[in-house]
Every structure is written in structure tokens, then in C-alpha cells.
């Protein structure tokens, strides 16, 4: 059974930092591209950052220079380090894993940036 479990969300003040983690099981993690998406209330889900199985990364323009995605294949885990957080980063953050078959999603973790 495939499971992606996100953790690390919470409430943070503007300018603060959070680190999200997504632990995967039931998939050949090292063969999957992994991504972080977010969905703010009333808006469509959007890609935040992704990392391929080979390592190259991609970021949404809105988070470039502030967020960093990384993966640890030994731990089957992908991370999203979020710095200089802004109120507009408030959303539910989802982890996604995709290879040549179907994509898999986690249940999401809430990130709220507010003073």
C-alpha cells in the first residue's frame, strides 16, 4: 500500500521558517520524481517545487530564493525548507510522487503564515 505522509506544517509569523517532510512507503522512492504542491482556500492547487529522481529541481517563481526542496533516498523522504515566509504562502501543502505509473498524493499539511 502506497503512503505519503506529510508533517511539519503549522502557524508561523511572516519572515519565519518551516521545514516540511514527506515520508513515502510502498513505492520505489528513488525512481520517483517528488513534488510539493499547495492549495490556498478558494484557489487551484499549484506546483511549488519538484525534484526528479536524478536530482534536478524546479521551483515556482513565487518561491524561488526562499524555498528549497531536497530528498533523502536512504530515508524515502522529501523535504521542503521554507524561509522568509509570507502570508500569501498560507495553504495546505501536499506531497506528490510520480514515476511512469499513477501519481500518489499525501493527505496534506496546513501552513499558516500570520502575525
N, C-alpha and C positions, 0 to 999 in steps of 0.2 A: 504494500500500500504506500502510495506516494504521499509524503507530508512535507510541507514548507511551513515553518513556524517562525514568525517574526517576533522580535522583542526589542525593547529599548526605547519605545515611544514614551511620551509624557508631556508635561507642561514645562515650558522654558521661556525665559524672558527674551525679548529682542536682543540680538547680539550674542546670545548664548550658543551652546553646542549640545548636540546629542549624537550618539552612535547607535544606529540600528543594526541588528543582527538578524540573519535568516538562516536557520539550520534546516538542512534538507536531509531526507531519508527516503529510501525506496527508489532512488534514481542513481544512474552513473554520473555523479555530480561533475566530475572533471570533463565530461563530454558535453555538458550543457552550458549554453550561454545563460547568464543570470542578469536579471534586471530589477530595478526598483521603479515602481510607478506610484503615483499619488492621485487621489481624488478628493478635491475640495467639495464642500457642500454646494450642490446645485451646478457643479461643473463636470465635464467629462474626465475620465481617467487619462492621465498623461504620463509619458515616459520621463523619468528623472535622470536615470543613469543606467548604463549596462556595461557588462564585461563579458567578452567572449570566452570560449573555452581556452583559446590561445593567449588571452591576456589583454588585447586592446580594449580600451574603454571609450565610451561615448556619453556625452552629457547634454542635457537641455541647456539652452543658452541662459536661462534664468538662474541656473545653479552653478555655472562654470566659475571656477575660482573659489567657490565656497564649499562645495560638496566633493567627496572623494569616495569612489566605490573600490572595493578590493575583495579578493576571495582567498580562502584558505582551503585548498583541495584536500588537505590531510584531515581537516575538521568538517568537511562538507558544509561550509558556512560562507555566506557572502555578507559583507558589511557595507554600511553607508555612513561615513563620517560627515556630519552636517555642522558647519561652522557659520558664524555670522548670520544666524537665523533671523528671518524677517516674519512679520505677521502673515504675509502672503504665502509663506511656506506651510501654514496650517492646513492639514489634510490628513486623511487616512493613507498610510503608506503600505503598499503591497509589494511583496516579493514575487518574482516570476522566474521560472526555469523553462528553457526551451531547447530542444535538440532537433532531431529530424522528425520526431513524432509530435504528439499533442503538447501544448504548453500546460504548465502547472502553476497554480497560484496559492499563496498563503491567505490567511484569514484577515490580515491587515493589522496595523498598529497605529493608534491615533497619535499625531504630533500636533500640539497646540502651542503657538508662539504668541504670547500675550504678556503685557505688563500688569 
